[in-house]
């Protein structure tokens, strides 16, 4: 099948920042897209060939949308898996598959899948009622501070991590990009925490840092095209831009001009007009031949830029 400058249409469920960045790649290759998101202000609304507002968890809405495209993918897991299964039965290609999504959508089912598949994972408990969960758990706004590539770990540990991640993908029978979140213990054991069957925040560094970024690689995989080289061109550090505490309203990126003065710095703004505390609003990638230099520069970026609202709230 010809995907480029043709009548082929790729459907994307979810129109957030991940969808927006996936559209950078479809635009590059002139692949027609149709996106659905519940928000009329979703970041993907401008870059897609067609954009519709719809409930991603509504069976009929997802079914009808899927019948209008040639291949369906996601940028968020919270979609109606029953509709995807029925679309598959009707001959629509869906990646990731409905069976994969059903495993991943439920955290308990996901953990049991790891255990039953012989995949190392951290000990876990299942709770029937939320009241059973320890009240002292911290529910604050937590986010990854930095993502560094290459990771500062021994080659043997990196190889072990790759092998565990590959096993997860093989057991799921997954097609497309799979983000695998791993823990490294003090004894250098590798444990799987959770996965996401789509491009992921942790892979944003690849846009500037890798020969093939995560979004292009996802497209290559789901379209059955040859996979691209994933080696790093340069060391990269990614810094999240999240809404500052006590700020809610129209967004203002204070200090963005200052960070643009730094070499190797590229900000990505997601297109969300309204900020709120800890909301993901963008990220900044810092590249340099030296990972240590990139890391030092990332610390300067974090100090100089702040995501605030034009009017501070109490």
LINDAZI-V892756 format. One line per field, one symbol per residue. phi: phi as a letter, one per 30 degrees, with the letter a starting at -180 (. if undefined). burial: I if it has 24 or more other C-alpha atoms within 12 Angstrom, else O. A space follows every 10 residues. Layout:
phi = ???
burial = ???
This chain:
phi = .ccchbddbc cbdjbddddd dddeddddch cdbbbbadcd ceeddccddb bbcaddcded dddddddcbc bbbbbaddbd dddddddedd jddbbddddd dddddcdddd ddddddcicd bdebbccdbd dddeddedcd dcaddbccbd ddbdeddddd dddddddedd ddidbjdbdc dcccddcidc bdcabbdaeb edcdeddccc dbddddddde ddcicedddc eddadbbccd cbdddibbke dbcdjddddd dddicbdbcd jddccaeidd clabcbcaec dddddddddd eddccbcbcd bdcd
burial = OOIOOOOOII IIIIIIIIII IIIIIIIOOO IIIIIIIIOO OIIIIIIIII IIIIIIIOOO IIIIIIIIII IIIIIIIIII IIIIIIIIOO OIIIIIIIII IIIIIOOOOI IIIIOOOOII IOOOOOOOOO OOOOOOOOOO OOOOIIIIII OOOOOOOOOO IOOIIOOIIO OIOIIIIIII IIOIOOOOOI IIIIIIIIII IIIIIIIIII OIIIIIIIII IIIOOOOOOI OIOIIIIIII IIIIOOIIOO IIIOOIOOIO OIOIIIIIII IIIIIIIIII IIIIIIIIOO IOOIIIIIII IIOOIIIIIO OOOO
